[in-house]
């Protein structure tokens, strides 16, 4: 349940995307990484529910699941707000939420 943001730069455009890391929940053992979802973020797009494919992740890293598959329906809205206390590489737990936001580029 970790949400990270990354900004990919090409010669033609800047693209912002979120990565949702999916884990199972185990009481007796450590939670297992089950896959990830990459969500393109367009600040001009209206909020709407969409289906996203679950990806395996990066092989050889702690974020890889050989059997990752399926789809997840998410609704995402981009709201611009300045966060003065965040800088590159930091993570912040959102108040009253189970979401952590990371800032990277």
Secondary structure, DSSP 8 states (H G I E B T S, - for coil): -EEEEEEEE-SS-EEEEEEEEEE---SSS---EEEEEEEEE-TTS--EEEEEE-B-B-TTSSSB-TT---EEEEEE-------TT--TT-EEE-TTSS-EEEE--
